[in-house]
Every structure is written in C-alpha cells, then in structure tokens.
C-alpha cells in the first residue's frame, strides 16, 4: 500500500480544510515546496497536490507552486483542483506530473472526460471521487450530485480507469478515522479497482487497517501536520510494506 502525503494549497500556502469547508481553514508553517522537499528527503516518493483555489474557481490557479514542486523534487505527483481544459491537462503533463486528478468534470461532463481518456490515455489520469452520504460531491466539495459512488466508479473502470481515490468529505480533516465500511464496500463491489483511501486518517492503526482491507494506497494529510503521525513512522511503514 502506497503512502501519499497531501498538500492542499490556497493562495500559495499549505492549508487543510475541515469537511471541505472553505470557512474552516487551518494554515500550516512552511511553504508547499519546503514541505514537499521534506517528504522527498524522508524517502517518500508520492505526493497528492490539490489546488483548492482552483477547485473552487473552476480553473487551475496555483501554477507557480506546481511548477516549483515539480521542478525541485523527483516526487511522483498527482495534481488536481479546477482542471477543466485540454490546455491545462497538456501543461500539467508537460510539467512532469505523473497523474492529472479529475473530479468534477468526470462527474458532470462524462462525455468530455471520456474524450480526454481517449486522447491522453487513461494512465495519465487519477479519478477523484469525493463522496458525502453516498453521493458524489464536486466543485471543491460545495455541490452534491445525484450520483451514487459505486456505480459511478464502476462505470469509469469499464472505460479504462484503473485507480481512483475516494474521499469521504464528512470524515476529511476531522482526525476521527477513515470510512472503513465504505472502502470495504467499494473494494468488494469493484475488486479490479485500485482504491486509494482519503480522509479521516488519524493514526498509524488506521494505516494498518486500510492495508488489511485491501486499499492500494492512502492519502494522509492533517494527521501529519497535527503530529498524530510522524514522518519517521511513515517511512518505517513504507519500508515494512516493501518487505512484505
């Protein structure tokens, strides 16, 4: 199981939201670039980078931060937040980003996203599925759609998507544990999907539990910034996982 630290960006700063609420922002010390370098220096190879300004505005805004992290580290980055055009996708890929994260467009305009999959290849995309009470959320978690999570994910697996991350918005940023039952249901229903858990991780026990139910990765954010999980614990977990 891959450990994927998260860096969420607002106005070029590292922040976290609680339950996706833009009025409940916590800002953390250190620039996103500095934090990314610390992860890399610790032996972590993946990074989940989110432009929260872009997610809310519907267009990528924090290009400078993305360019700096991509050029100054060798991290495998998945980047999303407001991606709405071919131009943005091309630019993100040209910057050396491993995966373009698509959320809102995939949910609201599946025809367009299917065209992108055909043009750029499904291996360049990471599907982001944000969910609350079983329904897909979009627009920086501000809009709920009448789409149920499992048929939604299953439909894109049939179109070539192999990996997706699922964030339970009701858990995100609350440090109360991940949505284990939701992830069990998804893995049981769509076993061919590589599922990355996101939201609610509070301690190392959560990581061991997510691994035991079959998650292929886990995104960890606030638990690191609030010192609930140390970088050394993460690197030890990664080393042990590689041995297993």
N, C-alpha and C positions, 0 to 999 in steps of 0.2 A: 504494500500500500504506500503510495506516494504522499509525502508531507508537503503541502503547498501553502506557505505563508501568504497572507493577504495584505496588500497595501491599497487603501482606499484614499482617493485624492479629491480634495476640494480646494480650489484656489492655490494649487501647487503645494498643499500641506497634507500631511498624513493625518487622517481622521478615522473615527468609527461612528456609525450611527447605531441607535437602538431601535429595533423593529422597523428599520428603514425610514425612520422619521428624521427629516432634514432639520427639524427644530430641536432634535436631541443629539447634537454633535459633540463628540469629545475629540479635542485636538491633542496630538502627541508630539513630544520633543523629537527633534531630528528630522531632516528633510527626507522625502521618499527615496532619494538617491542614496543618502547615507545609510538608511535602514536596509535598502536592497543590498548594498555592499557588505553590510554586517552579516546578512543571511548567507551570501556567497562565501564570505571568509570562513563561515562556520561549517561549510560543506554542504549546504542546501543547494539544490540545483534548479528548483522550480519556483515560480512566483506568479501569484494571481493579482493582477493590477487592474484597478477599477477607477474610471473617470466618473465620479459621482456628479460633477458639474455637467458632464456630457450626457449622462443618463437622464438627468432632469431636463436639459435643454433640447435633447434630441439630435445632438451633433457633437463629435469629439472636440473637446476644448483644451485639455491638458497635454497638448502635443509636446511641449518642451520637456516636461517631466518624463514622458515616454521615451523621447529621443535620448535623454541623458542616461536613463537606466539601461536602455538597450545598448548604447554605445560604450558605457563604462563598466558593464558587467557581462558575464557569459551565461547568465541565468536563462533558462527556458521560460519565456514569458507568455502567459495568456493575458490578453488585454481586451477590455470591453468598456462600454459605457457610452451610449449615444451613437454607435456605428449605424449609419443609415444609407451609405452610398458606396458604389464601386470605387470611387476615388479614395475614400477612407480605407477601404479594405486593401487596395493596392499599396497605399502609403504605409499602412501598418506592416504588411508583409515585407515591403522593401526595407523597413527599419530593422528587420531581422527577428521580428516577433514570431514565436512558434505557432500560436493559435490566436485567431480572431474570435473573441467571445461575442456571440449573437444571442440576444434575448428577446427584446420587444418586437423586432422585425419578424423573427421566426414565428412568433405568436400571432401577430396582427396582419402580416402580409406573407403567408407561406408560399405564395406563388413567386414572389421576389426572392425569398431566401432559397427556394429550390433552384432558381436560375443561378444564384451565386454558387451553390453547391456544384452545379454543372460546370460553371465557368472556372472557378478557382480550385475545385476539388474538395471533397468533404474532409480530407486530412488537414486542411488549413483552418478548420473551424472547431470551436468548442461551444456546444449548445448550453446556454444557461437557462435553467428553469427555476424561476422564483415562484414560490407557492405559499398560499395562506388559506387555511381551512380547505385544502384540496384543490383550490383554483389557482390558475396561473396569474401572477402579478407582473405588470410591465411599467415602463416609464419611471424607473428609479423607485419602484415599489409603491407608486401612487395610484395605480389603476388596476382594478381586479377585472379579469375576463371570465366569461362563462366557458372555460376550458379546464377539463379535469387532467390532472398531472399524468396519470399512467397512459391513457390513450394518446395524449399529446406526445409523450416521449416515444411511445411505440411507433407512432406514425413517422417520426424522423429517423428512427433506427431502420425502418423499411426504406428510407431514402438514402441510406449510407452513413448516417451519423453513428459513430462507434462509442463516443464518450460524451457525457454530459455531467454537469454539476447541478445539484438541486439544493436550493437554499430555502429553508422554512423561515419566512420572514418573521413569524411570531416568536421564533427562537433567537434570531440573529441579534448579537450584541448583548444578550441578557445573561450569558455565562451560566445557564441552567441545564446544560446538556443538550445534545443533538436529538433530532427526530428519528430515533431508532426504529420505531414501528413503521414510519413512513418509508424509510430506506429498505427495511425488510420487505415491505410490500412491493416496492419498485423492483428490487433485485429478484424477488420470487416471480414477478409477472413478466419481467423482461431480462432474463438471465444473460442474454448476449450483450447487453449494455454495460459498458464500463462506467460505473456510477461513482462520482466524486461527491462526498458529503460536504455540506457547508452550513454553518450557522449553529451557534449554541455550544460549541466545544469549550469546555471549562477546565479540563484536567487531563492528565495522561491516561487515566482509566477510560475516558471517552474514546481516545485513540485506539486503545486495545480492543474496546467493544466494537468500534466501527470496522476494524480489521477482521474481527471474528465473524461478523455477519456478511462479509464479502465485498465491502466497499473497495474500489481500486485506488482511491485517493481521498484525502481530506484537506479542506481549506481551513487554516487556523488563523484567526485574526486577533480579536480582543484579548483572548487568553494569554497571548504573548505579551501584548502591551501592558496588561494589568499584572504581569509577573505571576500568573497562575501556572504557566508552563515556561520553562527556561529553554533557551536555545540549545544548551548542552543536553537537556533531556530529549529534545527533538532529534539531535544528531545521533544520540545513542540509540534512539528508536529506529532511525533510518539504518544505522549500521546493523542492528539486530535483524531488521526486516530483510536486509540483503543476505544475511547469513541463512535465514530461514528459506 
